[in-house]
């Protein structure tokens, strides 16, 4: 694999400077075909998921829904550096901390997480498939080939459904500050509210329609419905790049194609962002500044040694800010960071005052933690990239337009993310 990456790095500069020819060779060598279509939609399951996604009854205090953090206006996230949980108010860029607690990490986007090939969820990958079969989650009773919570575990239809179980059982996120309920108790309480609460009769009908023949329902059924909603509602598999890979070359402008060549070569992006999703869903330490309370004592070591899940890149133009701590407000800042990661980490400028939070988001500048992050940087992370201003514009155009779904291209204008480049226009189709 290392030899392949080295070969990819020099290819465009060893051969003729023809973007289509270079990209054709990358596509062939990496066996890229574009993201697959989503599985057929189960309409009854989708409609149940839609209701659950917006229903505050999933929370312990009836005051927050999934949509609060994963809003449509936030393009499946909340536009904030760090998430705020139960007790916060508003949506998207208008969401304020109010009485909510700071969640240590940035709200991850939901695009394409229901497609094949997704190997881990959450920034630390705490939702995965168990190597011996079954699930690997923070709830021991769900895990492995012979789980104690067999009824729930066997109901779950995938990682996305397993992920949906945990925010509703987190006191900081949805369960409610100060709650002492176990996860299992919290999940049962949700089902009791749904079936016996103010909308109980309707929910009983919706569940029967979504799961014909099932007589006893558990939280796994609700999680499957939420996953079905997310699988189809937050889908971005029809980008200019996906069409280009399938042979429709008209969807990519020359600037986008040049940016894609840089992505695969000079930028060394595929060292981590490889495969159809532009990620292996593995974990890397790329020297990201830590802001906010962290997981413990102002620090966050991620999965291990400051390694965090490599994020997929479709619709990345719409889901700023970036990284596990939301430290980078724009894609320009991300590109600048990769150009000199050590310089970026040790000379990061941050204003701790943020209008959406009642408390300061302190930047961790302690010598011991800064040294720890530096010493454990990923070996395949270039310490310096020689990108020209035009290289950066090309790469930016590919990431921001080439990887945005065609149905969301008009949103690029609304968000103003292309204002700084004159010749990088959205691909508006009619």
Buried (B, 14 or more C-beta within 10 A) or exposed (E): EEEEBEEBBEBBEEEEEEBEEBBEBBBEEBEBEBBEEBEEBBEBBBBBBBBBBEBBBBBBBBBBBBBBBBBEEBBBBBBBBBBBBBBBBBBBBEBBBEEBBBBBBBBBBBBBBBBEBBBBBBBBBBBBBBEEEBBBBBBEBBBBEEBEBEEBBEBBBBBBBBBBBBBBBBBBBBBBBEBEBEBBEBBBBBBEBBBEEEBBEEBBEBBBEBBEEEEEBBBBBBBBBBBBBBBBBBBBBBBBBBBBBEEEBEBBBEBBBBBBBBBBBBBBBBBBBBBBBBBBBBBBBBBBBBBBBBBEEBBBBBBEBBBBBBBBBBBBBBBBBBBBBBBBEBBBBBBBBBBBBBBBBBEBEBEEEBEBBEEEBBBBEEEEBBEBBBEBBBEBBBEEBEBEEEBBBBBBBBBBBBBBBBEBBBBBEEBEBBEEBEEBBBBEEE
